[in-house]
Amino acid sequence: MRGSKRTCTLVGNRLTGVISIYKKYVVRLTEEERWQLQTLVRRGRAHTRRLLYARMLLKADADGPDRWTDERIAQALEVSAATVARERRRFCEDGLGVALMPKKPGRPRRRVLDGRAEAHSIALSCSDPPEGRERWSMRLLADRMVELGHVEALSHETVRRTLKKTASSLTSSASG
């Protein structure tokens, strides 16, 4: 939480006679953070979700002029209460910069087929199919690529995406 006034407290909630304990993240903006969010909203020249998250945090600020509940914020901004709670948590755990990001970056995917292996799969799909077959199937191509040692493992879906990307067609009589 890097030394700012962000706090996270444990609060009890009474719902229909049952007491449940949950973590509630209380947003306490510093003057600088509040000024930054107000400037962002006032200008209105940012990604739509970034502006939405900025409005949420301003309304959720426990020390600010507005101290709205999650339900009231959700109703005013036309989002779910879970979205408001998630933004509170992101702010408390990761800070203002991450809380304003429109989307969390995903993990990078490792390429199964490099350029050379892609070329081999395309060439193989353009070659004559094995004996007893009229055309190549995706599974057959994947198995043959592994047999030939171009890759250690390969799924038929990867073969399909590769051939689709190159506009190769296995269904035509003159494939390739």
N, C-alpha and C positions, 0 to 999 in steps of 0.2 A: 504493500500500500504506500510505499515511498514517502512517508513523513507528512502527508497532507491530513486534513481533518476528516478523512473518510472513516466511518465506523460501521461495524457489523454487530448487531445485537440479536440475542435470542429472545423471542417474544412468545407468550402463550396466546392461543386463540380459542375462544369458546364457540363451538358450532353445535347447535341443537343438543346441548347438554353434554357433549363429548369434548374433553379438553385434548387438543392436539398441539404438540410443540413443533415449531418450524423455524428455520432461519429466515430472518427478515433483514435485508440489507438497507440500511438507512443512508441516504445520500446527503452529504453535507459538503456543499461546494465552497471553495475558497472564493474570495472576491475576484481574483484573477480568472478563475474558471467560470464564474458566473458572468463576468464581463465578456469573456471569449464566446460563451454560448449565446448571450444576448446579441452580440455583434453578428454572429453567424446567422441567427434567425432573422435579425433586422435586415441584413443584406439580401438574404433569400437566394443567393447564387451558389448553391452547393447541391450535391446529390440529394434527391428527395428523402431517402431514408436517413441521411445524415442530419437533415433539418428536423425530421420527425424525432430522432433520438435526442437531439438537442432540446426540443420542446419538452419531451418526456422528462429529461433530467432537470430542467428548470422548474417544472411543476412538482417534481418529486423532492426537490431540495428542502430538507427539514428546517434549515435556518433562513430560507428565503421568504419573500413576501407571500408567495403561494405555498400552501402546504396541503396538497391534494392527496386523496387516497388513490390507490392503484385503480380502483373501479371508476372513479371520477375522471382520472387521466385517460383511461382506456375509452370511456364513453366520449370524451371531448375530442380525442385524436382518432377515434374510430379504429382502434386496435383491440386486441384481447388483453385482459388483465395479466395473463401469463407473459405477454410481450413486455409489459411495463416492468414486471418483476424480474424478467431476464435482463433487461437493460440496467436495472438497479444493481443486480449481481455483477454484471460485466463491468460497471463503473467501479464498484467496490474492490473487485478482485484484480482488474487489469488497468484501471485508470481511464482518464478522459479520452486519450487518443484512441484506445481500442474500443471504447464504448461508442464512439462516433463513427467507427468504420461500418460501411454499409453491409459488409459480409466478411465473415472470418475467412482468412485464406485457407484453402484446402491443401491437403498434402500433395506434393507433386507425384505424379504417377511415373513409374519406371517403364520405359519402352521395352516391350517384349521383342519386337523385331526392329533391328537397326536397318539402315539403308541396304546393306548387302543382303541380309536375310529377306527383306521385302522383295528385292529383285529376284531372289531365288524362288520365292513363293509365287510370284507373278509368272516367271518363266515356267515353273512346274505346272501352273494352272493352264498355260497355253500349250503345253506338250500333250501328247496322246495319253488318254487315260489308261489305267492298268487293264490287263486282259480280263475280259468278262464284264467290263463296265463300259457304259456308253459315254459317260462324262465323269468328271471329278466331283466328289462331294466335299463339303467343307471339312468334315471329319477325316476323310481320306487324305486330303491335302495336308492337314495338320499332322497326321500320323507319318506321312511320307517325309515331311520336313524334319521330324524328329529322327526317323530312320537314317536319313542322309547326313545327320549330324549338324545341321544348320543352327538348330536351337536345342536346348535341353528338354523343354516342355513347351507345348503350344496348344491353345484351345481353338476349337472350330470358330468361336466368335471373333478371335483375333484375326484369323484368316478372312472371315467375312468382312470385317471392317477394313482390312487392308485392300481387299479386292474392290470393295465399294468405293474406297477413296480413289482408286486408280481407274474407276469406271470399267473394270473388267467384268465380263459376263460369262458365267459358266453355263447358262441356259441356252445360249444360241448354238447353232450347229458349228459355226466357225468361232469358237471361244477365243477371246483375246481381243 
